[in-house]
Amino acid sequence: MNVRSGDLFIRPLVEGDKYTLARWLQDPEVLEFYEGRDRPFTLQMVEEKFLAERAVSGCLVEYEGSEIGYLQYYQLDEETMIRYGYTNLDEVIYGTDQFIGEAAYWNRGLGTELIRAVVEYLLKKEGVHRLVVDPMTWNTRAIRCYEKCGYSKARILREHELHEGEHHDSWLMEFIPE
């Protein structure tokens, strides 16, 4: 993905991005919302999770030339679709996960700009029927952002995410093109 939206630029991860990701994923402010403060990442963990060969497309997010965040997108596999309650397995559904890694850029509307750019890009992919995200139910800032971008709450995913030693409920939120 190479997408520009105003001063925001989303590009594929490269090997050198591991240092930026490791810095973000050792920051307790970031880990409070993504992965958990009890699981700071080492450089090796970043390489294994974000740079190894996998079915997820990882991207770095830049704003005005500064690296500010991470985004990944992927087509849901059959097992995930069933777990999420989808019965039409012919449907093409993409999921995304993202975070702004530089806290100085929080609450500036960049998350909303990022989500809108990603929605537009992914909907251009042929045959995409819907997009999904799964924020933890207590992450009200993320939920508000997704709702501003046209996502709606579909259902609760019980004990969906292990975060800081506890399983938390998440909202399955959907963007369904008109």
Number of C-alpha atoms within 10 A of each C-alpha: 17 11 16 16 13 10 12 19 21 23 16 16 19 11 9 8 18 19 14 17 22 18 17 24 24 18 17 15 15 20 21 15 17 20 16 20 19 13 16 18 21 16 16 12 14 19 17 12 11 20 18 10 9 11 11 16 17 23 22 23 26 19 18 10 10 12 19 23 24 23 21 19 21 17 18 21 13 15 10 11 17 13 10 17 12 14 11 10 13 9 15 16 22 21 18 21 16 20 21 22 23 16 14 9 14 14 10 9 10 18 21 18 16 26 20 17 19 22 19 11 13 20 17 10 9 8 11 16 16 19 24 25 23 23 24 24 16 13 13 11 12 20 21 13 19 23 15 13 18 15 22 19 16 14 14 16 19 13 13 16 17 12 19 15 11 9 13 17 18 20 22 21 22 22 22 15 12 5
